[in-house]
Amino acid sequence: MHVQICIIGAGPAGLMLARLLHLAGVSSVVLESRARAYVETRVRAGLLEQGSVDLMAATGMDERLRREAMVHDGTEYIAGGQLFHVDMWDLIQRRIYIYGQQEVVKDMIAANLAAGVPVIFEAEARKVGGLDTEKPFVEYAHNGAETTVTCDFIAGCDGFHGVSRAALPDAVRRDYARDYPFGWLGILADAAPTLPELIYCQNEERGFALFTMRSPKISRCYLQVAPDESEDNWSDDRIWTELALRLGDHEGVTLSTGAITQKSVTPMRSFVSEPMRHGRLFIAGDAAHIVPPTGAKGMNLAISDVYVLSRAMTEFYKTGATARFDAYTETCLRRVWGAQHFSWWMTSMMHNLPGENAFDRKRQLAELRTVLGSRAGQTLLAENYAGLPMEM
Ligand SMILES: Cc1cc2nc3c(=O)[nH]c(=O)nc-3n(C[C@H](O)[C@H](O)[C@H](O)COP(=O)(O)OP(=O)(O)OC[C@H]3O[C@@H](n4cnc5c(N)ncnc54)[C@H](O)[C@@H]3O)c2cc1C
């Protein structure tokens, strides 16, 4: 088989890229190691920036999103026992959308298959090669057979544990990483959201909590826990009690509880691998970078990377120009590092760091009050939270 672009991975990055290329008349195949049912039910991110929603609309994949997404004009923060409202719409005339990543993936798969773009499930890429030639290839296993696809370019959209990033030679690759000394215990619960908007909660004694949602009937909540904590240590009662304690008492804010349908602990990590291109291999999304979920940037960065990549590929097939290919790493990394900074800042500002002393706690609270208590501070927060421009 030969295609113009071989895309590895049917996550938000790979599927959005396939759609953008199809609309531009460029052929691709998507190889996905997991089954369709698995990727369509994998619960991960749930917040789309305005730019990601605009791109879903521009590519004709927003019909269900427009109906079902919860549109938020602002976000709530609790710091020092005080509730602050950041009105993003008033500050920057942009908003965010709550819509589960698995729903985004479902819509993207449906659009690609309906357009005849081949998305091959249970097809695991084992090796990428020929990167310095005009005919790179991907070897993959499917239905018990080993197959090779040749192509003009490879898009490595295969997430953090995929094969693409490892194909960049050590001599050119540089990794930057920070592990945080805590994780998030995340739950899904059959419970109405505590407030209509997200609540980021910094509790000086007990640590961070986030109250978010997936629908008007389903809450998604997170608790800061030790990085090696096991979810088995957390009974439903213990989780609800801890969430209530971290939330505290605020007029008009009542924690809704209900059956917990899923719980797991996620480690917190910042990671960037540079460059994002080697020869005819381009890596995008989690294959190239990871952010702690505090800023809700992971899925949005995956989408913005492939927006940049699709423009480079489209221009190449139209005109033969390679300038956008050459600028791919630099263009993406400007936004990636902006999001890395924001995610690190939010994480540092909102969590209790082990080993901190009383001075550190007071300083952290002062920082939160400075940011949340001024229009300038809130504007900086809102601009980053609602998302930086796709191309910076
Ligand atoms: C538990 C969890 C919770 C998260 N919560 C949030 C959140 O709240 N907010 C947020 O913004 N982000 C969150 N993220 C991050 C967000 O989900 C990712 O940033 C996003 O999925 C990145 O999309 P992607 O397409 O780059 O990678 P992925 O979604 O990981 O897609 C990669 C695809 O490649 C496939 N694949 C891997 N290896 C191969 C191979 N060899 N051959 C073929 N296919 C392969 C994988 O099965 C997968 O389907 C979370 C991530 C995790 C793991």
The ligand as a MOL file (V3000), in Angstrom:
LIG
                    3D

  0  0  0     0  0            999 V3000
M  V30 BEGIN CTAB
M  V30 COUNTS 53 58 0 0 0
M  V30 BEGIN ATOM
M  V30 1 C -5.7060 9.4150 32.2020 0
M  V30 2 C -5.5690 10.6870 31.4190 0
M  V30 3 C -6.3280 11.8060 31.7700 0
M  V30 4 C -6.1980 12.9980 31.0440 0
M  V30 5 N -6.9390 14.0960 31.4040 0
M  V30 6 C -6.8080 15.2380 30.6960 0
M  V30 7 C -7.5700 16.3850 31.0010 0
M  V30 8 O -8.3640 16.3870 31.9370 0
M  V30 9 N -7.4170 17.4950 30.2230 0
M  V30 10 C -6.5480 17.5160 29.1420 0
M  V30 11 O -6.4590 18.5150 28.4060 0
M  V30 12 N -5.8010 16.4540 28.8480 0
M  V30 13 C -5.9170 15.3220 29.5880 0
M  V30 14 N -5.2050 14.2580 29.2480 0
M  V30 15 C -4.3130 14.3860 28.1160 0
M  V30 16 C -5.0710 14.2060 26.7970 0
M  V30 17 O -5.9580 13.1370 26.9120 0
M  V30 18 C -4.0090 13.9810 25.7280 0
M  V30 19 O -3.2000 15.1340 25.6900 0
M  V30 20 C -4.5990 13.6920 24.3640 0
M  V30 21 O -5.1820 12.4180 24.3400 0
M  V30 22 C -3.5070 13.7780 23.3000 0
M  V30 23 O -4.0150 13.3470 22.0690 0
M  V30 24 P -3.0930 12.5800 21.0390 0
M  V30 25 O -3.9280 12.3360 19.8550 0
M  V30 26 O -1.7990 13.2780 20.8960 0
M  V30 27 O -2.7000 11.2110 21.7700 0
M  V30 28 P -3.6380 9.9960 22.2260 0
M  V30 29 O -4.9930 10.4550 22.5440 0
M  V30 30 O -2.8720 9.2770 23.2810 0
M  V30 31 O -3.7390 9.1020 20.9260 0
M  V30 32 C -2.6910 8.2900 20.4910 0
M  V30 33 C -3.2680 7.0580 19.8180 0
M  V30 34 O -2.2080 6.2910 19.2830 0
M  V30 35 C -2.4790 4.9260 19.5250 0
M  V30 36 N -1.1820 4.2240 19.4390 0
M  V30 37 C -0.1760 4.2240 20.3450 0
M  V30 38 N 0.8520 3.4820 19.9010 0
M  V30 39 C 0.4870 3.0380 18.6720 0
M  V30 40 C 1.1330 2.2130 17.7150 0
M  V30 41 N 2.3610 1.7210 17.9050 0
M  V30 42 N 0.4770 1.9380 16.5670 0
M  V30 43 C -0.7770 2.4400 16.3260 0
M  V30 44 N -1.4260 3.2000 17.2260 0
M  V30 45 C -0.8000 3.5070 18.3700 0
M  V30 46 C -3.1120 4.9200 20.8900 0
M  V30 47 O -3.8960 3.7590 21.1320 0
M  V30 48 C -3.9940 6.1660 20.8130 0
M  V30 49 O -5.2920 5.8740 20.3520 0
M  V30 50 C -5.2970 13.0630 29.9560 0
M  V30 51 C -4.5410 11.9320 29.6140 0
M  V30 52 C -4.6520 10.7620 30.3390 0
M  V30 53 C -3.8100 9.5710 29.9530 0
M  V30 END ATOM
M  V30 BEGIN BOND
M  V30 1 1 1 2
M  V30 2 1 2 3
M  V30 3 2 2 52
M  V30 4 2 3 4
M  V30 5 1 4 5
M  V30 6 1 4 50
M  V30 7 2 5 6
M  V30 8 1 6 7
M  V30 9 1 6 13
M  V30 10 2 7 8
M  V30 11 1 7 9
M  V30 12 1 9 10
M  V30 13 2 10 11
M  V30 14 1 10 12
M  V30 15 2 12 13
M  V30 16 1 13 14
M  V30 17 1 14 15
M  V30 18 1 14 50
M  V30 19 1 15 16
M  V30 20 1 16 17
M  V30 21 1 16 18
M  V30 22 1 18 19
M  V30 23 1 18 20
M  V30 24 1 20 21
M  V30 25 1 20 22
M  V30 26 1 22 23
M  V30 27 1 23 24
M  V30 28 2 24 25
M  V30 29 1 24 26
M  V30 30 1 24 27
M  V30 31 1 27 28
M  V30 32 2 28 29
M  V30 33 1 28 30
M  V30 34 1 28 31
M  V30 35 1 31 32
M  V30 36 1 32 33
M  V30 37 1 33 34
M  V30 38 1 33 48
M  V30 39 1 34 35
M  V30 40 1 35 36
M  V30 41 1 35 46
M  V30 42 1 36 37
M  V30 43 1 36 45
M  V30 44 2 37 38
M  V30 45 1 38 39
M  V30 46 1 39 40
M  V30 47 2 39 45
M  V30 48 1 40 41
M  V30 49 2 40 42
M  V30 50 1 42 43
M  V30 51 2 43 44
M  V30 52 1 44 45
M  V30 53 1 46 47
M  V30 54 1 46 48
M  V30 55 1 48 49
M  V30 56 2 50 51
M  V30 57 1 51 52
M  V30 58 1 52 53
M  V30 END BOND
M  V30 END CTAB
M  END
